[in-house]
């Protein structure tokens, strides 16, 4: 496995190769090792680029150093073909081919909430964030809380999750050995024990402003819903919300007072129908069709003649509150075109129901 992991890491270190291109190379050559064992000309044709600066030996040496680093620091390197790679993130076309994880939390928690907002959060915004997370726990929910470890709303979400006994994930714009901002070092160490630190950047990667923009797609892609607490008219939180919308994920936002600088972003999201209004956990429950009360699937479903693919869809949805079309397709292996027809038939048969955000759930008593 170490040898396989070596080539997986090396694949992501090829200059100009991101998640999309890495998957293209995997499809062309069958494995990361195959990429390094192929001729330069064939690789050039696949990449549509000149590979004369592609020093395979140098890249493999860097990958060996990274493998030594993750082994000595108890870090998991999850490749997109691994079973424990986050399923929701894997549904996103531009997801990283590999992520580095320090911590033991399950990144496939059935309920994952990303909470983002301005670095210059007001006391009101911070209070909203803390109250919302506390209310989640009071109502019996144990979601995984995801944010970006930044000042303001991000660190508030992490600390509120920790103090309420929830696991939390910090998605970093830096390698795992370079905590940013530095004053959050202690919080990061707490998150390692009660959640996880996640980064797509190897330990030797250069820190660049663009990396923090790049990590926003992971924050959005990991979650069922992205919540914006406070945001100015422009900012990283709005970028994350827009990415979540592009992934067909739910977005919710707390409204703010008219004229407040850090309410403009949230109010504009709501006004333009890019986010549902959020005032309490009850709004989240309605939007996401969540409930802590046990529900029973209608018994009459047992007497409906289902095709084998329809039965696979039903078996998957029985164990969830609701799922997106992308998730159903990924879990059942049914193509999107076929899946639409099956879901329509099941909806006509009163077996499944359509929910906001192009999600489906089993009809329940």
C-alpha positions as CSV (number, residue, x, y, z in Angstrom):
1,X,0.0,0.0,0.0
2,X,2.9,2.4,0.8
3,X,4.2,1.9,-2.8
4,X,0.7,2.7,-4.2
5,X,0.4,5.7,-1.9
6,X,3.9,6.9,-3.1
7,X,2.7,7.1,-6.7
8,X,-0.7,8.6,-5.7
9,X,1.1,11.4,-4.0
10,X,3.6,11.8,-6.8
11,X,0.7,12.0,-9.3
12,X,-0.6,15.1,-7.6
13,X,2.9,16.7,-7.5
14,X,3.2,16.8,-11.3
15,X,3.3,20.5,-12.3
16,X,-0.1,21.7,-13.6
17,X,-2.0,18.5,-12.5
18,X,-5.0,19.2,-10.4
19,X,-7.9,17.0,-9.4
20,X,-9.6,17.0,-12.8
21,X,-6.4,16.3,-14.7
22,X,-5.3,13.6,-12.2
23,X,-8.5,11.7,-12.8
24,X,-8.0,12.1,-16.6
25,X,-4.5,10.6,-16.3
26,X,-5.9,7.7,-14.1
27,X,-8.5,7.0,-16.8
28,X,-5.8,7.0,-19.5
29,X,-3.1,4.9,-17.8
30,X,-5.1,2.9,-15.2
31,X,-3.1,3.8,-12.1
32,X,-0.7,6.5,-10.8
33,X,2.2,4.1,-11.3
34,X,1.1,3.8,-14.9
35,X,1.5,7.5,-15.4
36,X,5.1,7.4,-14.3
37,X,5.9,4.3,-16.4
38,X,4.5,5.6,-19.7
39,X,6.6,7.2,-22.4
40,X,6.9,10.9,-22.4
41,X,5.3,11.3,-25.8
42,X,2.1,9.4,-24.8
43,X,1.9,11.5,-21.7
44,X,2.3,14.7,-23.7
45,X,-0.6,13.6,-25.9
46,X,-2.8,12.9,-23.0
47,X,-2.0,16.2,-21.2
48,X,-1.9,18.2,-24.4
49,X,1.3,19.8,-23.0
50,X,5.1,19.6,-23.3
51,X,6.4,17.3,-20.6
52,X,10.2,18.0,-21.0
53,X,10.2,19.7,-17.6
54,X,8.4,16.7,-16.1
55,X,11.3,15.2,-14.0
56,X,9.8,11.9,-12.9
57,X,12.7,11.0,-10.6
58,X,12.6,14.4,-8.9
59,X,8.9,14.1,-8.3
60,X,9.1,10.6,-6.9
61,X,11.8,11.8,-4.6
62,X,9.5,14.6,-3.3
63,X,6.8,12.0,-2.9
64,X,9.0,9.8,-0.9
65,X,9.7,12.7,1.5
66,X,6.0,13.4,1.8
67,X,5.2,9.8,2.5
68,X,7.8,9.8,5.3
69,X,6.3,13.0,6.6
70,X,2.7,11.7,6.8
71,X,3.8,8.4,8.3
72,X,5.8,10.1,11.0
73,X,3.0,12.5,11.8
74,X,0.0,10.1,11.9
75,X,-1.6,11.7,8.9
76,X,-4.0,10.0,6.6
77,X,-3.7,10.5,2.8
78,X,-7.0,9.8,1.2
79,X,-7.1,9.3,-2.5
80,X,-10.3,9.8,-4.4
81,X,-10.7,6.1,-5.1
82,X,-10.5,5.2,-1.4
83,X,-13.6,4.1,0.4
84,X,-13.0,6.6,3.2
85,X,-12.5,9.6,0.9
86,X,-15.4,12.0,1.6
87,X,-18.3,10.8,-0.6
88,X,-19.9,14.2,-0.8
89,X,-16.6,15.8,-1.9
90,X,-16.1,13.1,-4.4
91,X,-19.3,14.2,-6.2
92,X,-17.6,17.5,-7.1
93,X,-15.9,17.4,-10.4
94,X,-13.0,19.6,-9.3
95,X,-12.4,17.8,-6.0
96,X,-8.7,17.2,-5.1
97,X,-7.4,13.8,-6.1
98,X,-5.8,13.5,-2.6
99,X,-6.4,15.1,0.7
100,X,-4.3,14.9,3.9
101,X,-6.1,14.4,7.1
102,X,-4.9,14.7,10.7
103,X,-7.5,13.4,13.1
104,X,-9.9,10.5,13.3
105,X,-13.3,11.9,12.6
106,X,-15.5,10.3,10.0
107,X,-15.6,12.6,7.0
108,X,-18.7,10.7,5.8
109,X,-20.8,11.8,8.7
110,X,-24.5,11.6,7.6
111,X,-25.0,15.2,8.5
112,X,-22.3,17.8,7.7
113,X,-22.7,21.5,8.0
114,X,-20.2,24.1,6.8
115,X,-20.3,27.4,8.6
116,X,-18.6,30.4,7.1
117,X,-18.5,34.2,7.4
118,X,-16.5,37.3,7.7
119,X,-13.2,37.6,9.6
120,X,-14.5,40.8,11.1
121,X,-17.6,39.3,12.7
122,X,-19.7,41.4,15.0
123,X,-20.6,40.3,18.5
124,X,-24.1,39.7,17.2
125,X,-22.8,37.4,14.5
126,X,-20.6,35.5,16.9
127,X,-23.5,35.1,19.2
128,X,-25.8,33.8,16.4
129,X,-23.1,31.2,15.5
130,X,-22.7,30.0,19.1
131,X,-26.5,29.9,19.8
132,X,-27.2,28.0,16.5
133,X,-24.6,25.3,17.3
134,X,-25.8,24.9,20.9
135,X,-29.4,24.6,19.6
136,X,-28.4,21.8,17.2
137,X,-27.1,19.8,20.2
138,X,-30.2,20.6,22.3
139,X,-32.4,19.2,19.6
140,X,-30.4,16.0,19.5
141,X,-28.3,16.5,16.4
142,X,-24.6,15.5,16.1
143,X,-23.5,17.0,12.8
144,X,-19.9,17.5,11.7
145,X,-19.1,21.2,11.7
146,X,-16.8,22.3,8.9
147,X,-15.1,25.7,8.6
148,X,-11.7,27.2,7.6
149,X,-9.9,28.1,10.8
150,X,-9.8,31.8,9.9
151,X,-10.5,34.7,12.3
152,X,-14.1,35.7,13.0
153,X,-16.9,33.3,12.1
154,X,-14.7,30.4,11.2
155,X,-12.9,30.0,14.5
156,X,-16.2,30.8,16.4
157,X,-17.8,27.8,14.6
158,X,-14.9,25.5,15.5
159,X,-14.8,26.6,19.2
160,X,-18.6,26.4,19.6
161,X,-18.6,22.9,18.1
162,X,-15.8,21.8,20.5
163,X,-17.5,23.2,23.6
164,X,-20.8,21.5,22.6
165,X,-19.2,18.1,22.1
166,X,-19.4,18.1,18.3
167,X,-16.6,17.0,16.0
168,X,-15.3,19.8,13.8
169,X,-13.1,19.9,10.6
170,X,-10.8,22.8,9.8
171,X,-10.1,22.9,6.0
172,X,-6.8,24.7,5.6
173,X,-5.3,26.8,2.9
174,X,-1.8,25.7,4.1
175,X,-0.1,22.4,4.6
176,X,-0.8,20.6,7.8
177,X,2.6,21.5,9.2
178,X,2.0,25.2,8.8
179,X,-1.0,26.4,10.9
180,X,-2.5,29.7,9.7
181,X,-3.2,32.0,11.4
182,X,-0.5,31.2,13.9
183,X,-2.6,32.3,17.0
184,X,-5.0,29.4,16.2
185,X,-2.3,26.8,16.8
186,X,-3.9,25.6,20.1
187,X,-7.4,25.4,18.6
188,X,-6.0,23.4,15.7
189,X,-4.5,20.9,18.2
190,X,-7.9,20.6,19.9
191,X,-9.5,20.0,16.5
192,X,-7.1,17.2,15.8
193,X,-8.5,15.4,18.9
194,X,-12.1,16.2,18.3
195,X,-12.4,16.3,14.6
196,X,-9.7,16.7,11.9
197,X,-7.5,19.1,10.1
198,X,-7.8,18.7,6.3
199,X,-5.6,20.1,3.5
200,X,-4.9,19.3,-0.1
201,X,-1.4,20.7,0.1
202,X,1.7,18.6,0.7
203,X,4.0,19.6,3.5
204,X,6.5,21.4,1.2
205,X,3.9,23.4,-0.7
206,X,4.4,27.1,-0.9
207,X,1.8,29.2,0.9
208,X,0.0,31.5,-1.5
209,X,-3.2,33.6,-1.3
210,X,-4.8,31.5,-4.0
211,X,-4.6,28.4,-1.8
212,X,-7.2,29.9,0.5
213,X,-9.6,30.5,-2.4
214,X,-9.0,26.9,-3.5
215,X,-9.8,25.4,-0.1
216,X,-13.2,27.0,-0.2
217,X,-14.4,24.4,-2.7
218,X,-13.5,21.7,-0.2
219,X,-15.5,23.5,2.6
220,X,-18.5,23.6,0.2
221,X,-18.0,20.1,-1.2
222,X,-17.8,18.3,2.2
223,X,-21.1,19.5,3.4
224,X,-24.8,19.0,2.9
225,X,-25.5,22.6,3.5
226,X,-23.3,25.8,3.8
227,X,-24.4,28.4,6.3
228,X,-23.3,32.0,6.0
229,X,-23.4,33.9,9.3
230,X,-22.2,37.3,8.4
231,X,-20.6,38.7,5.2
232,X,-19.9,42.0,3.5
233,X,-20.9,42.6,-0.1
234,X,-17.7,40.7,-1.2
235,X,-15.7,38.1,0.6
236,X,-14.6,34.5,0.8
237,X,-17.8,33.4,2.5
238,X,-19.8,34.5,-0.5
239,X,-17.4,32.6,-2.8
240,X,-17.9,29.5,-0.7
241,X,-21.7,30.0,-1.0
242,X,-21.5,30.4,-4.7
243,X,-19.4,27.2,-5.0
244,X,-21.9,25.3,-2.9
245,X,-24.7,26.5,-5.3
246,X,-22.7,25.3,-8.3
247,X,-22.4,21.9,-6.6
248,X,-26.2,21.9,-6.2
249,X,-25.9,22.0,-2.4
250,X,-28.1,23.9,-0.1
251,X,-27.1,27.3,1.1
252,X,-28.6,29.2,4.0
253,X,-27.9,32.6,5.5
254,X,-28.7,34.6,8.6
255,X,-30.4,37.9,7.7
256,X,-28.9,41.1,9.1
257,X,-29.9,44.7,9.6
258,X,-30.3,46.9,6.5
259,X,-27.3,49.0,6.0
260,X,-24.9,47.0,8.2
261,X,-21.7,46.4,6.3
262,X,-21.5,42.7,7.3
263,X,-25.1,42.0,6.6
264,X,-25.0,43.0,2.9
265,X,-23.7,39.7,1.7
266,X,-26.2,37.5,3.6
267,X,-29.1,39.8,2.6
268,X,-28.1,39.7,-1.0
269,X,-27.8,35.9,-1.0
270,X,-31.4,35.7,0.4
271,X,-32.7,38.4,-1.9
272,X,-31.3,36.7,-5.0
273,X,-32.6,33.3,-4.0
274,X,-29.0,32.0,-3.7
275,X,-29.6,31.1,0.0
276,X,-32.6,30.2,2.1
277,X,-33.3,32.4,5.1
278,X,-32.1,31.0,8.4
279,X,-33.2,32.1,11.8
280,X,-33.2,28.9,13.9
281,X,-32.5,25.2,13.7
282,X,-36.2,24.8,12.7
283,X,-35.5,26.5,9.4
284,X,-32.6,24.1,8.8
285,X,-34.8,21.1,9.6
286,X,-37.4,22.4,7.1
287,X,-34.9,23.1,4.4
288,X,-33.0,19.8,4.7
289,X,-35.9,17.6,5.8
290,X,-34.0,16.7,9.0
291,X,-35.6,15.3,12.1
292,X,-34.4,13.6,15.2
293,X,-37.7,11.7,15.5
294,X,-37.6,8.1,14.2
295,X,-39.7,7.5,11.1
296,X,-41.0,4.3,9.6
297,X,-41.1,3.6,5.9
298,X,-44.5,3.0,4.6
299,X,-45.3,-0.7,4.7
300,X,-47.2,-0.7,1.4
301,X,-43.8,-0.2,-0.3
302,X,-43.1,-3.8,0.3
303,X,-46.0,-4.7,-2.0
304,X,-44.8,-2.6,-4.9
305,X,-43.0,-4.4,-7.7
306,X,-39.7,-2.7,-8.1
307,X,-37.0,-3.2,-10.6
308,X,-33.5,-4.2,-9.3
309,X,-32.2,-0.6,-9.8
310,X,-35.2,0.8,-8.1
311,X,-34.8,-1.5,-5.2
312,X,-31.1,-0.4,-4.9
313,X,-32.3,3.2,-4.8
314,X,-34.9,2.4,-2.1
315,X,-32.4,0.4,0.0
316,X,-30.0,3.4,0.0
317,X,-32.6,6.0,0.7
318,X,-34.1,4.0,3.6
319,X,-31.1,4.7,5.7
320,X,-30.9,8.5,5.0
321,X,-33.1,11.5,5.7
322,X,-32.6,12.7,2.1
323,X,-29.9,12.5,-0.6
324,X,-29.0,14.5,-3.7
325,X,-29.3,13.0,-7.2
326,X,-25.4,13.0,-7.4
327,X,-25.1,11.0,-4.2
328,X,-27.7,8.5,-5.2
329,X,-26.0,8.0,-8.5
330,X,-22.6,7.6,-6.9
331,X,-23.8,5.1,-4.3
332,X,-25.9,2.9,-6.6
333,X,-23.7,3.1,-9.7
334,X,-26.8,4.1,-11.8
335,X,-26.1,6.7,-14.5
336,X,-27.7,10.1,-14.1
337,X,-29.9,9.7,-17.2
338,X,-31.2,6.3,-16.1
339,X,-31.6,7.5,-12.5
340,X,-33.9,10.3,-13.4
341,X,-36.3,7.9,-15.0
342,X,-36.2,5.5,-12.1
343,X,-36.8,8.3,-9.6
344,X,-39.7,9.6,-11.6
345,X,-41.4,6.2,-11.7
346,X,-40.8,5.8,-7.9
347,X,-42.3,9.3,-7.3
348,X,-45.4,8.3,-9.3
349,X,-45.7,5.2,-7.2
350,X,-45.7,7.3,-4.1
351,X,-42.4,5.7,-2.9
352,X,-40.1,8.7,-2.9
353,X,-40.7,12.4,-2.7
354,X,-38.7,15.4,-4.2
355,X,-37.3,17.9,-1.7
356,X,-35.7,21.4,-2.2
357,X,-32.2,21.3,-3.7
358,X,-33.0,18.4,-6.1
359,X,-32.9,15.9,-3.2
360,X,-35.0,12.8,-2.7
361,X,-36.3,10.9,0.3
362,X,-38.4,7.9,0.9
363,X,-42.1,8.7,1.6
364,X,-42.6,8.1,5.3
365,X,-45.5,7.8,7.8
